[in-house]
Amino acid sequence: MRSTTSNPDKDFPLREDIRLLGRILGDTVHQQEGSEVFKVVERIRQNSVRSDRDLDQGARAELESILSKLPRDSMLAVIRSFTYFLHLANIAEDEHHVRRRRAHEMIASPPRDGSLALALTRLQDAGVSSEALRNCLEHALISPVLTAHPTEVSRKSILHCQHQVRGLLDDRDRLRLTPGELAENEVALRRAVLTLWRTRMVRSTRLAVIDEVKNGISYFDETFFVELPRLYCQLEDQLGEAFPDRQWSLPSFFKVGSWIGGDRDGNPFVTAEILRETLRRQSIAAFDFYLGEIHALGRELPLSHTLVPVSEELAALAEASPDNAPQRLDEPYRRALTGIYARLAATSSSLDQHESPEHAVGPAEAYAAPGEIVADLQVLVDSLAANGAELVAGGRLRRLLRAVDVFGFHLAPIDLRQNSEVHARTVGELLARAGRCGDYADLDEVARIALLAEEVGSVRPLYSPYIDYSAETVGELAIFFAARELRQRYGAAALPNCIISKTDGVSDLLEVALLLKEAGLLVPGATPQLALNIIPLFETIDDLQRAPVVMQGLFALPAYRALVASRQDQHEVMLGYSDSNKDGGFLTSGWELYKAEIGLTRIFAEHGIRLRLFHGRGGSVGRGGGPSYDAILAQPAGAVAGQIRITEQGEVIASKYANPEVGRRNLEILAAATLEETLLAADRDSLPTSEFHQAMEELSTLAYRAYRQLVYETPGFTRYFRESTPILEIATLNIGSRPASRTASERIEDLRAIPWVFSWAQCRLMLPGWYGFGSAVKRWRDGQPDGLALLQEMHRRWPFFRTLLSNMDMVLAKSDLAIASRYAELVSDAELRKTTFARIREEWHLTRAALLAINGQNELLADNPLLQRSMRNRFPYIDLLNHLQVELLHRLRAGDDDIRLQRGSLITINGIAAGLRNSG
């Protein structure tokens, strides 16, 4: 075990790990590519480091000379070398975070922000009662939702190799390895790095949806199956210590959801058959985990009834088991577990046509519902506890009991999602073919609402199996019919939500209600029953501004209000960070989201309906990303109320959940922040809200104008964007099953927000994460003599504004105007290049100056030294890949179709994304 206390420099072990991995990678390059290539890589590395850290102009000139003369084969090796180095550095950093946390816990340091221990301490200090906390948890729902949005550029094979490296580094840190064992460990590391080097880095074909499903399931295998039950156990134990006046047995309020296999918005490859196969594979993963745990428990519970009594219920469970082996007749726990195993195997076979990893000892009846499994496991727990073995029940058995309650038969609840325009066309065709309304598309909103409300309440169906419909309508109805079938098979929790993209009116939700009725998922009548949550997704600036009005209109409709009543007077609303940012810019998007939450909270309270918000955040700041803890605490008072769902997208999923310990920490942060924001938000009542809000409104108006003038009103800006970024290359990267644009149009309005943000990150401008703020502050301060003092007070006292600026600080620190200027040189129109980049450069400097004036720092990331140091160490390697990417783009766009150049450009995208970490 490596000591973390002998050296006062806390980052010394991190540097050791990076040096070790860098040395192994260098040796691998030397052995595999030859000494000449290795020498070139080393010369480039040394000059890049001197150029970046020491501002050595001679080193920069030599670096540019080397890069411009690189042979094509050598260039590919150089690109791969530095890309792999950044991936390995990420692994070392993640392991260092785990190491520092363990060291922190070993010396009993005070708990940190984001820990459940500190959250509970703060609740105690604030006088929150155990009853208030219990009530919060009884109604809570915390759910990170995995999406397949295409910003994860690494292949699963690469991630698997990285997982091996991570495990070997962890062994060096945790175990007391002998010199011989250390040597064996290094050999294993070399083997893993060599495998990485010989593994193709980028995909040769586009991912299929089922590939994305398998990728998503792998995070349950690696992290969620084990760490989520542990988190529940940890919270129950800490609650017992902090609030000992009651027994704590928590409901399963923390669940990981998924869009993968259910998100049809713009993805024609998600079909009813894909949905069926997705749930089948998820179910198989859940049952394989349960079966493995039951098998392990059989080894852990050889308790004999000749030595310890058992409950009558446990004895009955053992007797019902098909295990009658003589050598186990006195081992009732093992026999009971054998019976549970047989029933689980029968259930998986019945549901999924899946054979269990280990054959059951005999036939058994399948379980009808997850609650039956929980009941059988609880019999074991109760018998152990009643007979002096409660400690035994508190380990694997306790965690498995929780896992079954959380993951059920289905593993993760899948959200269905589709664009409102598709729903409108489908409903229009159903109405027309049934002879009910032939011109639905031409009706105004009032007429649509009246017609739909009447149809939703009618017991007469519109659909007929004897009528031929368009392929689109057939496909949409098939999804809803499949959803009904799958909910009957796997349980209602498998498919609980239906999300409507691009919601802008009341009719959008009524259309989905009508489609659900046609599929038997809404039963009309005097007390109608709605089986799924209908969730509007408000995405553009205009839609966000209308969101409270739309929900007010819905709740005023008796037909819809009755549907909400059937859902226990609870309604979810999703807010889109990505498209609102692309539509109106960083500042306006953030402010309109905040205002929408305030308005929605008020409307829901007036109607006596519980609001749950679903935050559609991406990995980058330009898509609503940033630290989750700060983001949750920055919500308006009352907007969380114990319930929150947040998307986890692209490469962020791997960075948060590929490492089990890092994953548990991120899950803990979500739980801690939700509890704090729900029960301590009243502390913000003293804020001068009207003054702060007025300033934000004025700044937002100015920033919106600046952003729209650049992006949507500058002649030729679309061309500038497409030529100065690798957007065309990103579209060929095969990083997702979904097309990059919603239509064949080249308009920015039709481009998905993900490649929009991803492209700006690659060229190191990060424009969606800051543009417009600097000029807005400058113009606002021109009319506000004391404006800076007010902005500084807002930064000091208002979590929303402070988080907004903190995220912008991170984005600006990752940007680089010198590198961005090289990308600008790719624009063929010299005048467009000159004028557009000059505007961007001026705004960057204004934004940086405004930020530092408000937060009182003298440099970017001054209050985040860990990230600052990390980025400084990475920049020489990221910058180098940027320079190589520009060179490759020059050659490719000049007509050179050498496959090596194409492959090299795609690998640079991979490497830059790895270096920046949250770029998409």
Secondary structure in CASP SS format (residue, H / E / C, confidence):
PFRMAT SS
TARGET T0000
AUTHOR 0000-0000-0000
METHOD secondary structure of the structure
MODEL  1
M C 1.00
R C 1.00
S C 1.00
T C 1.00
T C 1.00
S C 1.00
N C 1.00
P C 1.00
D C 1.00
K C 1.00
D C 1.00
F H 1.00
P H 1.00
L H 1.00
R H 1.00
E H 1.00
D H 1.00
I H 1.00
R H 1.00
L H 1.00
L H 1.00
G H 1.00
R H 1.00
I H 1.00
L H 1.00
G H 1.00
D H 1.00
T H 1.00
V H 1.00
H H 1.00
Q H 1.00
Q H 1.00
E H 1.00
G C 1.00
S H 1.00
E H 1.00
V H 1.00
F H 1.00
K H 1.00
V H 1.00
V H 1.00
E H 1.00
R H 1.00
I H 1.00
R H 1.00
Q H 1.00
N H 1.00
S H 1.00
V H 1.00
R H 1.00
S H 1.00
D H 1.00
R H 1.00
D C 1.00
L C 1.00
D C 1.00
Q H 1.00
G H 1.00
A H 1.00
R H 1.00
A H 1.00
E H 1.00
L H 1.00
E H 1.00
S H 1.00
I H 1.00
L H 1.00
S H 1.00
K C 1.00
L C 1.00
P C 1.00
R H 1.00
D H 1.00
S H 1.00
M H 1.00
L H 1.00
A H 1.00
V H 1.00
I H 1.00
R H 1.00
S H 1.00
F H 1.00
T H 1.00
Y H 1.00
F H 1.00
L H 1.00
H H 1.00
L H 1.00
A H 1.00
N H 1.00
I H 1.00
A H 1.00
E H 1.00
D H 1.00
E H 1.00
H H 1.00
H H 1.00
V H 1.00
R H 1.00
R H 1.00
R H 1.00
R H 1.00
A H 1.00
H H 1.00
E H 1.00
M H 1.00
I C 1.00
A C 1.00
S C 1.00
P C 1.00
P C 1.00
R C 1.00
D C 1.00
G C 1.00
S C 1.00
L H 1.00
A H 1.00
L H 1.00
A H 1.00
L H 1.00
T H 1.00
R H 1.00
L H 1.00
Q H 1.00
D H 1.00
A C 1.00
G C 1.00
V C 1.00
S C 1.00
S H 1.00
E H 1.00
A H 1.00
L H 1.00
R H 1.00
N H 1.00
C H 1.00
L H 1.00
E H 1.00
H C 1.00
A C 1.00
L E 1.00
I E 1.00
S E 1.00
P E 1.00
V E 1.00
L E 1.00
T C 1.00
A C 1.00
H C 1.00
P C 1.00
T C 1.00
E C 1.00
V C 1.00
S C 1.00
R C 1.00
K H 1.00
S H 1.00
I H 1.00
L H 1.00
H H 1.00
C H 1.00
Q H 1.00
H H 1.00
Q H 1.00
V H 1.00
R H 1.00
G H 1.00
L H 1.00
L H 1.00
D H 1.00
D H 1.00
R H 1.00
D H 1.00
R H 1.00
L C 1.00
R C 1.00
L C 1.00
T C 1.00
P H 1.00
G H 1.00
E H 1.00
L H 1.00
A H 1.00
E H 1.00
N H 1.00
E H 1.00
V H 1.00
A H 1.00
L H 1.00
R H 1.00
R H 1.00
A H 1.00
V H 1.00
L H 1.00
T H 1.00
L H 1.00
W H 1.00
R C 1.00
T C 1.00
R C 1.00
M C 1.00
V C 1.00
R C 1.00
S C 1.00
T C 1.00
R C 1.00
L C 1.00
A C 1.00
V H 1.00
I H 1.00
D H 1.00
E H 1.00
V H 1.00
K H 1.00
N H 1.00
G H 1.00
I H 1.00
S H 1.00
Y H 1.00
F H 1.00
D H 1.00
E H 1.00
T H 1.00
F H 1.00
F H 1.00
V H 1.00
E H 1.00
L H 1.00
P H 1.00
R H 1.00
L H 1.00
Y H 1.00
C H 1.00
Q H 1.00
L H 1.00
E H 1.00
D H 1.00
Q H 1.00
L H 1.00
G H 1.00
E H 1.00
A H 1.00
F C 1.00
P C 1.00
D C 1.00
R C 1.00
Q C 1.00
W C 1.00
S C 1.00
L C 1.00
P C 1.00
S C 1.00
F C 1.00
F E 1.00
K C 1.00
V C 1.00
G E 1.00
S E 1.00
W C 1.00
I C 1.00
G C 1.00
G C 1.00
D E 1.00
R C 1.00
D C 1.00
G C 1.00
N C 1.00
P C 1.00
F C 1.00
V C 1.00
T C 1.00
A H 1.00
E H 1.00
I H 1.00
L H 1.00
R H 1.00
E H 1.00
T H 1.00
L H 1.00
R H 1.00
R H 1.00
Q H 1.00
S H 1.00
I H 1.00
A H 1.00
A H 1.00
F H 1.00
D H 1.00
F H 1.00
Y H 1.00
L H 1.00
G H 1.00
E H 1.00
I H 1.00
H H 1.00
A H 1.00
L H 1.00
G H 1.00
R H 1.00
E H 1.00
L C 1.00
P C 1.00
L C 1.00
S C 1.00
H C 1.00
T C 1.00
L C 1.00
V C 1.00
P C 1.00
V C 1.00
S C 1.00
E H 1.00
E H 1.00
L H 1.00
A H 1.00
A H 1.00
L H 1.00
A H 1.00
E H 1.00
A C 1.00
S C 1.00
P C 1.00
D C 1.00
N C 1.00
A C 1.00
P H 1.00
Q H 1.00
R H 1.00
L C 1.00
D C 1.00
E C 1.00
P H 1.00
Y H 1.00
R H 1.00
R H 1.00
A H 1.00
L H 1.00
T H 1.00
G H 1.00
I H 1.00
Y H 1.00
A H 1.00
R H 1.00
L H 1.00
A H 1.00
A H 1.00
T H 1.00
S H 1.00
S H 1.00
S H 1.00
L H 1.00
D H 1.00
Q C 1.00
H C 1.00
E C 1.00
S C 1.00
P C 1.00
E C 1.00
H C 1.00
A C 1.00
V C 1.00
G C 1.00
P C 1.00
A C 1.00
E C 1.00
A C 1.00
Y C 1.00
A C 1.00
A C 1.00
P H 1.00
G H 1.00
E H 1.00
I H 1.00
V H 1.00
A H 1.00
D H 1.00
L H 1.00
Q H 1.00
V H 1.00
L H 1.00
V H 1.00
D H 1.00
S H 1.00
L H 1.00
A H 1.00
A H 1.00
N C 1.00
G C 1.00
A C 1.00
E H 1.00
L H 1.00
V H 1.00
A H 1.00
G C 1.00
G C 1.00
R H 1.00
L H 1.00
R H 1.00
R H 1.00
L H 1.00
L H 1.00
R H 1.00
A H 1.00
V H 1.00
D H 1.00
V H 1.00
F H 1.00
G C 1.00
F C 1.00
H C 1.00
L C 1.00
A C 1.00
P C 1.00
I E 1.00
D E 1.00
L E 1.00
R E 1.00
Q E 1.00
N E 1.00
S H 1.00
E H 1.00
V H 1.00
H H 1.00
A H 1.00
R H 1.00
T H 1.00
V H 1.00
G H 1.00
E H 1.00
L H 1.00
L H 1.00
A H 1.00
R H 1.00
A C 1.00
G C 1.00
R C 1.00
C C 1.00
G C 1.00
D C 1.00
Y H 1.00
A H 1.00
D H 1.00
L C 1.00
D C 1.00
E H 1.00
V H 1.00
A H 1.00
R H 1.00
I H 1.00
A H 1.00
L H 1.00
L H 1.00
A H 1.00
E H 1.00
E H 1.00
V H 1.00
G C 1.00
S C 1.00
V C 1.00
R C 1.00
P C 1.00
L C 1.00
Y C 1.00
S C 1.00
P C 1.00
Y C 1.00
I C 1.00
D C 1.00
Y C 1.00
S C 1.00
A H 1.00
E H 1.00
T H 1.00
V H 1.00
G H 1.00
E H 1.00
L H 1.00
A H 1.00
I H 1.00
F H 1.00
F H 1.00
A H 1.00
A H 1.00
R H 1.00
E H 1.00
L H 1.00
R H 1.00
Q H 1.00
R H 1.00
Y H 1.00
G C 1.00
A H 1.00
A H 1.00
A H 1.00
L C 1.00
P C 1.00
N E 1.00
C E 1.00
I E 1.00
I E 1.00
S E 1.00
K C 1.00
T C 1.00
D C 1.00
G C 1.00
V H 1.00
S H 1.00
D H 1.00
L H 1.00
L H 1.00
E H 1.00
V H 1.00
A H 1.00
L H 1.00
L H 1.00
L H 1.00
K H 1.00
E H 1.00
A C 1.00
G C 1.00
L C 1.00
L E 1.00
V E 1.00
P C 1.00
G C 1.00
A C 1.00
T C 1.00
P C 1.00
Q E 1.00
L E 1.00
A C 1.00
L C 1.00
N E 1.00
I E 1.00
I E 1.00
P E 1.00
L E 1.00
F E 1.00
E C 1.00
T C 1.00
I H 1.00
D H 1.00
D H 1.00
L H 1.00
Q H 1.00
R H 1.00
A H 1.00
P H 1.00
V H 1.00
V H 1.00
M H 1.00
Q H 1.00
G H 1.00
L H 1.00
F H 1.00
A C 1.00
L C 1.00
P H 1.00
A H 1.00
Y H 1.00
R H 1.00
A H 1.00
L H 1.00
V H 1.00
A H 1.00
S H 1.00
R C 1.00
Q C 1.00
D C 1.00
Q E 1.00
H E 1.00
E E 1.00
V E 1.00
M E 1.00
L E 1.00
G E 1.00
Y H 1.00
S H 1.00
D H 1.00
S H 1.00
N H 1.00
K H 1.00
D H 1.00
G H 1.00
G C 1.00
F H 1.00
L H 1.00
T H 1.00
S H 1.00
G H 1.00
W H 1.00
E H 1.00
L H 1.00
Y H 1.00
K H 1.00
A H 1.00
E H 1.00
I H 1.00
G H 1.00
L H 1.00
T H 1.00
R H 1.00
I H 1.00
F H 1.00
A H 1.00
E H 1.00
H C 1.00
G C 1.00
I C 1.00
R E 1.00
L E 1.00
R E 1.00
L E 1.00
F E 1.00
H E 1.00
G E 1.00
R C 1.00
G C 1.00
G C 1.00
S C 1.00
V H 1.00
G H 1.00
R H 1.00
G C 1.00
G C 1.00
G C 1.00
P C 1.00
S H 1.00
Y H 1.00
D H 1.00
A H 1.00
I H 1.00
L H 1.00
A C 1.00
Q C 1.00
P C 1.00
A C 1.00
G C 1.00
A C 1.00
V C 1.00
A C 1.00
G C 1.00
Q E 1.00
I E 1.00
R E 1.00
I E 1.00
T E 1.00
E E 1.00
Q C 1.00
G C 1.00
E H 1.00
V H 1.00
I H 1.00
A H 1.00
S H 1.00
K H 1.00
Y H 1.00
A C 1.00
N C 1.00
P H 1.00
E H 1.00
V H 1.00
G H 1.00
R H 1.00
R H 1.00
N H 1.00
L H 1.00
E H 1.00
I H 1.00
L H 1.00
A H 1.00
A H 1.00
A H 1.00
T H 1.00
L H 1.00
E H 1.00
E H 1.00
T H 1.00
L H 1.00
L H 1.00
A H 1.00
A H 1.00
D H 1.00
R H 1.00
D H 1.00
S H 1.00
L C 1.00
P C 1.00
T H 1.00
S H 1.00
E H 1.00
F H 1.00
H H 1.00
Q H 1.00
A H 1.00
M H 1.00
E H 1.00
E H 1.00
L H 1.00
S H 1.00
T H 1.00
L H 1.00
A H 1.00
Y H 1.00
R H 1.00
A H 1.00
Y H 1.00
R H 1.00
Q H 1.00
L H 1.00
V H 1.00
Y C 1.00
E C 1.00
T C 1.00
P C 1.00
G C 1.00
F H 1.00
T H 1.00
R H 1.00
Y H 1.00
F H 1.00
R H 1.00
E H 1.00
S H 1.00
T C 1.00
P C 1.00
I H 1.00
L H 1.00
E H 1.00
I H 1.00
A C 1.00
T C 1.00
L C 1.00
N C 1.00
I C 1.00
G C 1.00
S C 1.00
R C 1.00
P C 1.00
A C 1.00
S E 1.00
R C 1.00
T C 1.00
A C 1.00
S C 1.00
E C 1.00
R C 1.00
I H 1.00
E H 1.00
D H 1.00
L E 1.00
R C 1.00
A H 1.00
I H 1.00
P H 1.00
W H 1.00
V H 1.00
F H 1.00
S H 1.00
W H 1.00
A H 1.00
Q H 1.00
C C 1.00
R C 1.00
L C 1.00
M C 1.00
L H 1.00
P H 1.00
G H 1.00
W C 1.00
Y C 1.00
G C 1.00
F H 1.00
G H 1.00
S H 1.00
A H 1.00
V H 1.00
K H 1.00
R H 1.00
W H 1.00
R H 1.00
D H 1.00
G C 1.00
Q C 1.00
P C 1.00
D C 1.00
G H 1.00
L H 1.00
A H 1.00
L H 1.00
L H 1.00
Q H 1.00
E H 1.00
M H 1.00
H H 1.00
R H 1.00
R H 1.00
W C 1.00
P H 1.00
F H 1.00
F H 1.00
R H 1.00
T H 1.00
L H 1.00
L H 1.00
S H 1.00
N H 1.00
M H 1.00
D H 1.00
M H 1.00
V H 1.00
L H 1.00
A H 1.00
K H 1.00
S C 1.00
D C 1.00
L H 1.00
A H 1.00
I H 1.00
A H 1.00
S H 1.00
R H 1.00
Y H 1.00
A H 1.00
E C 1.00
L C 1.00
V C 1.00
S C 1.00
D C 1.00
A H 1.00
E H 1.00
L H 1.00
R H 1.00
K H 1.00
T H 1.00
T H 1.00
F H 1.00
A H 1.00
R H 1.00
I H 1.00
R H 1.00
E H 1.00
E H 1.00
W H 1.00
H H 1.00
L H 1.00
T H 1.00
R H 1.00
A H 1.00
A H 1.00
L H 1.00
L H 1.00
A H 1.00
I H 1.00
N H 1.00
G C 1.00
Q C 1.00
N C 1.00
E C 1.00
L C 1.00
L C 1.00
A C 1.00
D C 1.00
N C 1.00
P H 1.00
L H 1.00
L H 1.00
Q H 1.00
R H 1.00
S H 1.00
M H 1.00
R H 1.00
N H 1.00
R H 1.00
F H 1.00
P H 1.00
Y H 1.00
I H 1.00
D H 1.00
L H 1.00
L H 1.00
N H 1.00
H H 1.00
L H 1.00
Q H 1.00
V H 1.00
E H 1.00
L H 1.00
L H 1.00
H H 1.00
R H 1.00
L H 1.00
R H 1.00
A C 1.00
G C 1.00
D C 1.00
D C 1.00
D C 1.00
I H 1.00
R H 1.00
L H 1.00
Q H 1.00
R H 1.00
G H 1.00
S H 1.00
L H 1.00
I H 1.00
T H 1.00
I H 1.00
N H 1.00
G H 1.00
I H 1.00
A H 1.00
A H 1.00
G H 1.00
L H 1.00
R C 1.00
N C 1.00
S C 1.00
G C 1.00
END
